Amino acid sequence: MAELDLMNILGFAAGLLATGVIAGIVAGLLGVGGGIVIVPVLYYMFTALQVDPSVIMHVAVGTSLATIIATGTSSARAHYRRGGVDMDLLKRWGAPIAVGVVAGSVVSGLVSGAVLTAVFGVVALLVAFNMAFRQNAAALADGLPGTPVKELLGFVIGGFSVMMGIGGGTLSVPILTLYSYPIRKAVGTASAIGLIIAIPGTLAAIYFGMGVPGRPPFSLGYVNLIGLGLIIPASTLSAPLGAKLAHTIPPKLLKALFAMFLAFTGGKMLWDVFL
């Protein structure tokens, strides 16, 4: 990273604060988890701040997972109180998701940042495609598949989510709705799934990042503590603004703009890796 001085630290903190604001507004606008925004924004900000390229994606993912513990706890509690968390599904899916998280965490700790960047880029493009073209598409089935497909889906959600630094909603909500699952139940249950992903994922990010050179200042493993301290309150305070704006901007336009954002960031990440 560039020479550590007061101006660099202030610029670094300002960028992290802006990341939280952007993540909160987009989360409020679209009801998506902040991780899908936090990770690419951190990726580009760390690049601009000349953080060692070999650790950029690891720190972006680890920091994002740590923020999800705080925001996900609040969200899951709120959904649970309103009866929006399907505890039966959570019990059936919890174990395979947790196994996927462990597997994904180990892989994340062992592979290069380029691999994590490629994973995020590919999945971001798939999510963008789903958001842009599958809004009114017919469901695949009238209910979730049986064993072992259901367990495999949970494993995939856990593994890829922890490698991308996102909560459960980005992948689990589209998958659940493909099987005619009620959208509100899907969103509420996804908030609890996010905790199953974020807690062990954060611990793994701390463990695998301890002592690794080139990390941004004030990092515990691959979790940046300045980011953690600034992104959480900024995203929490700015989310209501996003929710307010959601009532003034056509939903289709919002989804189209966010799909474009994901497509651009996913494509740019893949470009950085392969070209």
C-alpha positions as CSV (number, residue, x, y, z in Angstrom):
1,M,0.0,0.0,0.0
2,A,1.1,3.6,-0.5
3,E,3.1,5.1,2.3
4,L,1.1,5.1,5.5
5,D,0.5,8.7,6.7
6,L,-2.5,10.7,8.0
7,M,-3.8,11.7,4.6
8,N,-3.7,8.1,3.4
9,I,-5.5,6.9,6.5
10,L,-8.2,9.7,6.2
11,G,-8.7,8.9,2.5
12,F,-8.9,5.2,3.3
13,A,-11.5,5.9,6.0
14,A,-13.5,8.2,3.8
15,G,-13.6,5.5,1.1
16,L,-14.9,2.9,3.5
17,L,-17.5,5.3,4.8
18,A,-18.7,5.9,1.3
19,T,-18.8,2.2,0.7
20,G,-21.2,1.8,3.6
21,V,-23.4,4.6,2.4
22,I,-23.6,3.1,-1.1
23,A,-24.3,-0.4,0.2
24,G,-27.0,0.8,2.5
25,I,-28.8,2.8,-0.2
26,V,-28.7,0.0,-2.6
27,A,-29.9,-2.5,0.0
28,G,-32.8,-0.2,0.9
29,L,-33.6,0.3,-2.8
30,L,-33.6,-3.3,-3.8
31,G,-33.8,-5.4,-0.7
32,V,-30.5,-7.1,-1.5
33,G,-27.8,-7.9,0.9
34,G,-25.0,-5.3,1.2
35,G,-22.2,-7.8,0.5
36,I,-23.0,-7.9,-3.2
37,V,-22.3,-4.1,-3.2
38,I,-19.6,-4.0,-0.5
39,V,-17.2,-6.5,-2.1
40,P,-16.9,-4.9,-5.6
41,V,-16.7,-1.4,-4.1
42,L,-13.9,-2.4,-1.7
43,Y,-12.2,-4.2,-4.5
44,Y,-12.0,-1.1,-6.6
45,M,-11.2,1.2,-3.6
46,F,-8.4,-1.1,-2.4
47,T,-7.0,-1.1,-6.0
48,A,-7.0,2.7,-6.1
49,L,-5.3,2.8,-2.7
50,Q,-2.5,0.6,-4.1
51,V,-3.2,-2.3,-1.7
52,D,-1.2,-5.4,-2.6
53,P,-3.2,-7.1,-5.4
54,S,-2.6,-10.5,-3.9
55,V,-4.8,-9.7,-0.9
56,I,-7.3,-7.2,-2.2
57,M,-10.1,-9.7,-2.8
58,H,-9.4,-11.7,0.4
59,V,-9.8,-8.5,2.5
60,A,-12.8,-7.3,0.6
61,V,-14.5,-10.7,1.2
62,G,-13.5,-11.0,4.8
63,T,-14.5,-7.5,5.7
64,S,-17.9,-7.9,4.0
65,L,-18.6,-11.2,5.8
66,A,-17.8,-9.4,9.2
67,T,-20.3,-6.6,8.4
68,I,-23.0,-9.2,7.6
69,I,-22.8,-10.6,11.2
70,A,-24.0,-7.3,12.6
71,T,-26.5,-6.3,9.9
72,G,-27.7,-9.9,9.5
73,T,-28.4,-10.3,13.2
74,S,-30.6,-7.3,13.2
75,S,-32.4,-8.3,10.0
76,A,-32.9,-11.9,11.0
77,R,-34.4,-10.9,14.4
78,A,-36.8,-8.5,12.7
79,H,-38.0,-11.1,10.2
80,Y,-38.3,-13.8,12.9
81,R,-40.5,-11.5,15.0
82,R,-42.8,-11.1,12.0
83,G,-42.9,-14.8,11.3
84,G,-40.8,-14.4,8.2
85,V,-38.2,-17.1,8.9
86,D,-39.1,-20.7,7.9
87,M,-37.5,-22.5,10.8
88,D,-38.3,-25.9,9.3
89,L,-36.4,-25.1,6.1
90,L,-33.6,-23.5,8.1
91,K,-33.2,-26.8,10.1
92,R,-33.2,-28.9,7.0
93,W,-30.8,-26.6,5.1
94,G,-28.6,-25.4,8.0
95,A,-26.3,-28.4,8.0
96,P,-25.5,-28.6,4.3
97,I,-25.1,-24.8,4.1
98,A,-22.7,-24.9,7.1
99,V,-20.7,-27.7,5.4
100,G,-20.6,-25.7,2.2
101,V,-19.3,-22.7,4.2
102,V,-16.5,-24.7,5.8
103,A,-15.5,-26.1,2.4
104,G,-15.7,-22.6,0.8
105,S,-13.7,-21.0,3.6
106,V,-10.9,-23.5,3.3
107,V,-10.8,-23.1,-0.5
108,S,-10.8,-19.3,0.0
109,G,-7.9,-19.4,2.4
110,L,-5.8,-21.5,0.0
111,V,-6.5,-20.0,-3.4
112,S,-5.2,-16.8,-4.9
113,G,-7.1,-13.6,-5.0
114,A,-7.5,-14.0,-8.7
115,V,-9.6,-17.1,-8.2
116,L,-11.9,-15.4,-5.7
117,T,-12.2,-12.5,-8.1
118,A,-13.2,-14.8,-10.9
119,V,-15.7,-16.6,-8.8
120,F,-17.3,-13.3,-7.8
121,G,-17.3,-12.1,-11.4
122,V,-19.0,-15.2,-12.8
123,V,-21.7,-15.4,-10.1
124,A,-22.3,-11.6,-10.3
125,L,-23.0,-12.0,-14.1
126,L,-25.4,-14.9,-13.3
127,V,-27.3,-12.9,-10.7
128,A,-27.4,-9.9,-13.1
129,F,-28.9,-12.2,-15.8
130,N,-31.5,-13.5,-13.4
131,M,-32.5,-10.1,-12.2
132,A,-32.8,-8.7,-15.8
133,F,-34.5,-11.6,-17.5
134,R,-36.2,-13.9,-15.0
135,Q,-38.5,-11.6,-13.1
136,N,-41.7,-12.9,-14.8
137,A,-40.4,-16.3,-15.7
138,A,-42.3,-19.4,-14.7
139,A,-41.0,-21.4,-11.7
140,L,-39.3,-24.7,-12.3
141,A,-41.5,-26.7,-9.9
142,D,-44.2,-26.3,-7.3
143,G,-41.9,-27.1,-4.4
144,L,-38.3,-27.7,-3.3
145,P,-36.6,-30.8,-4.7
146,G,-36.1,-33.9,-2.5
147,T,-32.9,-35.4,-1.1
148,P,-30.1,-35.1,-2.2
149,V,-30.7,-32.2,-4.6
150,K,-32.0,-30.0,-1.8
151,E,-28.9,-30.6,0.3
152,L,-26.7,-30.0,-2.7
153,L,-28.4,-26.6,-3.3
154,G,-27.7,-25.7,0.3
155,F,-24.0,-26.8,0.0
156,V,-23.6,-24.7,-3.2
157,I,-25.2,-21.6,-1.6
158,G,-23.0,-21.8,1.5
159,G,-19.8,-22.5,-0.5
160,F,-20.1,-19.8,-3.1
161,S,-21.6,-17.2,-0.7
162,V,-18.6,-17.4,1.6
163,M,-16.2,-17.3,-1.3
164,M,-17.9,-14.1,-2.5
165,G,-18.3,-12.4,0.8
166,I,-22.1,-12.2,0.6
167,G,-25.0,-13.3,2.7
168,G,-27.5,-15.9,1.8
169,G,-30.0,-13.7,0.1
170,T,-28.2,-13.1,-3.2
171,L,-28.2,-16.8,-4.1
172,S,-30.9,-18.4,-1.9
173,V,-33.8,-16.1,-2.7
174,P,-33.5,-16.6,-6.5
175,I,-33.1,-20.4,-6.0
176,L,-36.1,-20.6,-3.6
177,T,-38.4,-18.6,-5.9
178,L,-37.5,-20.9,-8.8
179,Y,-39.3,-23.6,-6.8
180,S,-42.4,-21.5,-6.1
181,Y,-41.3,-20.5,-2.6
182,P,-43.1,-17.4,-1.2
183,I,-40.8,-14.4,-1.8
184,R,-41.3,-12.9,1.7
185,K,-40.5,-16.2,3.4
186,A,-37.5,-16.5,1.1
187,V,-36.1,-13.1,2.1
188,G,-36.8,-13.6,5.8
189,T,-35.2,-17.1,5.8
190,A,-32.2,-15.8,3.8
191,S,-31.4,-13.3,6.6
192,A,-30.9,-16.2,9.0
193,I,-28.9,-18.1,6.4
194,G,-26.6,-15.1,6.1
195,L,-25.6,-15.6,9.8
196,I,-24.8,-19.3,9.1
197,I,-22.5,-18.1,6.3
198,A,-21.0,-15.0,7.9
199,I,-20.0,-16.2,11.4
200,P,-17.7,-19.1,10.4
201,G,-16.7,-17.3,7.2
202,T,-15.4,-14.3,9.2
203,L,-13.5,-16.6,11.7
204,A,-11.9,-18.4,8.7
205,A,-11.0,-15.0,7.1
206,I,-9.3,-13.9,10.3
207,Y,-7.4,-17.2,10.7
208,F,-6.1,-17.5,7.1
209,G,-5.1,-13.9,6.9
210,M,-3.1,-13.7,10.1
211,G,0.5,-12.6,9.4
212,V,-0.1,-12.3,5.6
213,P,1.9,-9.3,4.3
214,G,0.4,-6.5,2.2
215,R,-2.9,-6.1,4.0
216,P,-4.4,-2.6,4.5
217,P,-3.7,-0.9,7.8
218,F,-5.7,-2.0,10.9
219,S,-6.6,-5.4,9.6
220,L,-7.3,-8.5,11.7
221,G,-6.5,-11.3,9.4
222,Y,-8.4,-10.5,6.3
223,V,-10.9,-8.4,8.1
224,N,-10.3,-4.7,8.0
225,L,-11.3,-3.1,11.3
226,I,-11.7,0.4,10.0
227,G,-14.0,-0.9,7.3
228,L,-16.0,-2.9,9.9
229,G,-16.3,0.1,12.1
230,L,-17.4,2.5,9.4
231,I,-19.4,0.4,6.9
232,I,-21.9,-1.0,9.5
233,P,-23.2,2.3,10.9
234,A,-23.0,4.0,7.4
235,S,-25.0,1.3,5.7
236,T,-27.5,1.1,8.6
237,L,-28.2,4.8,8.6
238,S,-28.4,5.1,4.8
239,A,-30.7,2.1,4.2
240,P,-33.9,4.1,5.1
241,L,-32.9,6.6,2.4
242,G,-32.7,3.8,-0.1
243,A,-36.1,2.5,1.0
244,K,-37.6,6.0,0.6
245,L,-36.1,6.4,-2.9
246,A,-37.6,3.0,-3.8
247,H,-41.0,4.5,-3.6
248,T,-40.2,7.3,-6.0
249,I,-38.3,5.3,-8.7
250,P,-40.0,2.6,-10.8
251,P,-39.0,-0.9,-9.5
252,K,-38.3,-2.2,-13.0
253,L,-35.8,0.7,-13.6
254,L,-34.2,0.0,-10.3
255,K,-33.7,-3.7,-11.0
256,A,-32.4,-2.9,-14.5
257,L,-29.9,-0.4,-13.2
258,F,-28.7,-2.8,-10.5
259,A,-28.4,-5.6,-13.1
260,M,-26.3,-3.3,-15.2
261,F,-24.1,-2.5,-12.1
262,L,-23.6,-6.2,-11.4
263,A,-23.0,-7.0,-15.1
264,F,-20.4,-4.2,-15.3
265,T,-18.6,-5.1,-12.1
266,G,-18.6,-8.8,-12.8
267,G,-17.4,-8.3,-16.3
268,K,-14.7,-5.9,-15.2
269,M,-13.4,-8.3,-12.5
270,L,-13.2,-11.1,-15.1
271,W,-11.4,-8.7,-17.4
272,D,-8.9,-7.9,-14.7
273,V,-8.2,-11.6,-14.1
274,F,-8.0,-13.0,-17.6
275,L,-6.9,-10.0,-19.8
